[in-house]
Amino acid sequence: MPFQNRDLRPDMSITKAEDLREMSDEQLALTLKETCDGYFKLKIQAQTERLGAPSELSKRRRLIARILTIQNERTRAVSAPGR
């Protein structure tokens, strides 16, 4: 039971690839921008003070990677429709 609500932040509530794939290109780009901004702020905070949850850095890094992967998949699907 202690792991049910591990992440209560609204910007990190979307972590599954299926949820990200359901988003439009514009929503995905906006989510990527917000996540990158939050990641940058966390990195600065980690350098200047202690983080409450150091695992947030790796969670955001993984979310950024997921979003970039989905965007790359979509780009490849458009550029090679015959495959």
C-alpha beads as a LAMMPS data file, in Angstrom:
LAMMPS data file: protein, C-alpha beads

83 atoms
82 bonds

1 atom types
1 bond types

-500.0 500.0 xlo xhi
-500.0 500.0 ylo yhi
-500.0 500.0 zlo zhi

Masses

1 110.0

Atoms # bond

1 1 1 0.000 0.000 0.000
2 1 1 2.752 2.593 0.590
3 1 1 3.567 2.759 -3.138
4 1 1 0.083 3.509 -4.470
5 1 1 0.393 7.288 -4.704
6 1 1 4.125 7.612 -5.203
7 1 1 4.004 10.670 -7.382
8 1 1 1.403 13.312 -6.638
9 1 1 2.834 16.113 -8.768
10 1 1 0.402 17.150 -11.508
11 1 1 3.108 17.627 -14.154
12 1 1 4.510 14.152 -13.520
13 1 1 1.170 12.326 -13.465
14 1 1 1.600 11.273 -17.089
15 1 1 4.412 8.782 -17.158
16 1 1 3.106 5.872 -19.166
17 1 1 3.979 5.688 -22.820
18 1 1 0.377 4.788 -23.698
19 1 1 -0.843 8.049 -22.160
20 1 1 1.790 10.010 -24.049
21 1 1 0.923 8.300 -27.352
22 1 1 -2.705 9.389 -26.961
23 1 1 -1.639 13.045 -26.916
24 1 1 -1.583 15.232 -30.003
25 1 1 1.717 16.556 -31.335
26 1 1 1.042 19.976 -29.798
27 1 1 0.217 18.519 -26.389
28 1 1 3.323 16.365 -26.530
29 1 1 5.513 19.360 -27.403
30 1 1 4.004 21.387 -24.548
31 1 1 4.530 18.528 -22.089
32 1 1 8.136 18.216 -23.252
33 1 1 8.750 21.935 -22.738
34 1 1 7.219 21.918 -19.256
35 1 1 9.153 18.807 -18.272
36 1 1 12.444 20.231 -19.559
37 1 1 11.848 23.482 -17.680
38 1 1 11.077 21.583 -14.480
39 1 1 14.133 19.375 -14.962
40 1 1 16.357 22.425 -15.388
41 1 1 14.987 24.000 -12.211
42 1 1 15.516 20.768 -10.302
43 1 1 19.115 20.520 -11.524
44 1 1 19.828 24.054 -10.329
45 1 1 18.130 23.325 -7.017
46 1 1 20.172 20.135 -6.613
47 1 1 23.377 22.112 -7.044
48 1 1 22.443 24.839 -4.586
49 1 1 20.582 22.902 -1.904
50 1 1 19.309 19.472 -0.951
51 1 1 16.421 18.007 -2.894
52 1 1 13.460 16.584 -1.029
53 1 1 13.240 13.735 -3.537
54 1 1 16.458 13.238 -5.527
55 1 1 14.734 10.579 -7.626
56 1 1 12.723 13.361 -9.294
57 1 1 15.725 14.104 -11.528
58 1 1 15.818 10.619 -13.003
59 1 1 12.016 10.468 -13.302
60 1 1 11.966 13.664 -15.336
61 1 1 14.930 12.552 -17.441
62 1 1 13.096 9.322 -18.287
63 1 1 9.902 11.224 -19.116
64 1 1 11.857 13.498 -21.466
65 1 1 13.342 10.431 -23.142
66 1 1 9.894 8.857 -23.543
67 1 1 8.487 11.982 -25.137
68 1 1 11.433 12.349 -27.515
69 1 1 11.125 8.677 -28.480
70 1 1 7.439 9.052 -29.311
71 1 1 8.110 12.214 -31.316
72 1 1 10.860 10.390 -33.219
73 1 1 8.526 7.452 -33.916
74 1 1 5.898 9.822 -35.302
75 1 1 8.454 11.607 -37.474
76 1 1 9.682 8.334 -38.908
77 1 1 6.139 7.121 -39.549
78 1 1 5.367 10.268 -41.568
79 1 1 8.601 10.224 -43.542
80 1 1 8.326 6.527 -44.492
81 1 1 4.612 5.723 -45.006
82 1 1 5.284 2.746 -47.307
83 1 1 7.133 0.693 -44.718

Bonds

1 1 1 2
2 1 2 3
3 1 3 4
4 1 4 5
5 1 5 6
6 1 6 7
7 1 7 8
8 1 8 9
9 1 9 10
10 1 10 11
11 1 11 12
12 1 12 13
13 1 13 14
14 1 14 15
15 1 15 16
16 1 16 17
17 1 17 18
18 1 18 19
19 1 19 20
20 1 20 21
21 1 21 22
22 1 22 23
23 1 23 24
24 1 24 25
25 1 25 26
26 1 26 27
27 1 27 28
28 1 28 29
29 1 29 30
30 1 30 31
31 1 31 32
32 1 32 33
33 1 33 34
34 1 34 35
35 1 35 36
36 1 36 37
37 1 37 38
38 1 38 39
39 1 39 40
40 1 40 41
41 1 41 42
42 1 42 43
43 1 43 44
44 1 44 45
45 1 45 46
46 1 46 47
47 1 47 48
48 1 48 49
49 1 49 50
50 1 50 51
51 1 51 52
52 1 52 53
53 1 53 54
54 1 54 55
55 1 55 56
56 1 56 57
57 1 57 58
58 1 58 59
59 1 59 60
60 1 60 61
61 1 61 62
62 1 62 63
63 1 63 64
64 1 64 65
65 1 65 66
66 1 66 67
67 1 67 68
68 1 68 69
69 1 69 70
70 1 70 71
71 1 71 72
72 1 72 73
73 1 73 74
74 1 74 75
75 1 75 76
76 1 76 77
77 1 77 78
78 1 78 79
79 1 79 80
80 1 80 81
81 1 81 82
82 1 82 83
